[in-house]
């Protein structure tokens, strides 16, 4: 698309357009570019309204991909739901390429980010995966994680027995590893090689003392300075890797609250994920090392995934063409 012509892509257009492996490949490449200096900014969030709600957005440029853009979404207000809009631009010309209804791709690009973290930081010989959560984000995390490591078992915990049993049964039918529900987060985490938290919890969902030496943790459910899914002990034990350094001081509640408790100091951030992916900084250096990827969400994975989907949509003839008027013509009579 050129000269102000872009595609509008609905969730139905992009649903099923790419495999979890394709999302992981695109997102890994995006983080490599970030590790080598591609610009990205953490989310900004505005709150207000009556009833209350949240307006959030973030941006990134991926020069080698040739795309830039971000995410803008709302939650709350009067709808009682969330709505996602994803604009994608050409990184060379600045021309609009596409506008996505970003809802259906969200768990896939977020899951891919978690998988890139697992691939960069977990041991090669992992076999047991623990997942805390049983929603769409947990589903996306599992489906992506099994593309980067050969897990034998997946243990799932969430507070509602019926929900976790149903979730585990559905995932077990879809995946090669054995997926089963367990009765507590401690049962899930005990001896797990990889632990993923995908919840809306405000307080830690497992005890750091339950983590095995050598485990990798991905926490992705919170981006609020007063909320966290993992406790101070988990953060203190870990080699701590966020998606963006700049985000840590804004909304990485796990890090901020651990520091407030005195569990860690100001120098606890090891590296950004992109720096590890690009080989600029080391990831895991010992088998007994605990690693933690704090994934709050960035436009890196958003732009990377969206551009991959855009190219596939063009090839498949999907989407509706829409026109954007260049600013130079905005005041023509």
JORA-V714240 format. One record per backbone hydrogen bond with DSSP energy under -1.0 kcal/mol. CO is the residue of the C=O (numbers start at 0). NH is the residue of the N-H. If there is no record, write none. Layout:
CO:NH
CO:NH
This chain:
1:4
3:323
5:321
6:98
7:319
8:100
9:13
10:14
13:16
18:22
19:23
20:24
21:25
22:26
23:27
24:28
25:29
26:30
27:31
28:32
29:33
30:34
31:35
32:37
33:36
38:60
43:56
45:54
47:52
51:76
52:47
53:74
54:45
55:72
56:43
57:70
58:40
59:68
61:65
61:66
65:90
66:61
67:88
68:59
70:57
71:84
72:55
73:82
74:53
75:78
80:75
82:73
83:101
84:71
85:99
86:69
87:96
87:97
88:67
89:93
94:89
96:6
97:87
98:8
99:85
104:108
105:109
106:110
107:111
108:112
109:113
110:114
111:115
112:116
113:117
114:118
115:119
116:120
117:121
126:151
126:152
127:192
127:193
128:154
129:195
130:156
131:197
134:138
135:139
136:140
137:141
138:142
139:143
140:144
141:145
143:146
144:147
144:148
148:150
151:177
152:128
153:179
154:130
155:181
156:132
159:163
160:164
161:165
162:166
163:167
164:168
165:169
166:170
167:171
168:172
170:174
177:153
179:155
183:187
184:188
185:189
188:191
192:215
193:129
194:217
195:131
196:219
201:227
206:209
207:210
211:214
214:290
215:194
216:292
217:196
218:294
223:226
228:204
230:234
231:235
232:236
238:291
239:269
240:293
241:272
244:247
246:249
246:250
247:251
250:252
251:255
252:256
253:257
254:258
255:259
256:260
257:262
258:261
264:267
271:275
272:276
273:277
274:279
274:280
285:288
287:213
289:238
290:216
291:240
292:218
293:242
298:302
299:303
300:304
301:305
302:306
303:307
304:308
305:309
306:310
307:311
308:312
309:313
310:314
311:315
312:317
313:316
319:7
321:5
325:328
326:329
328:331
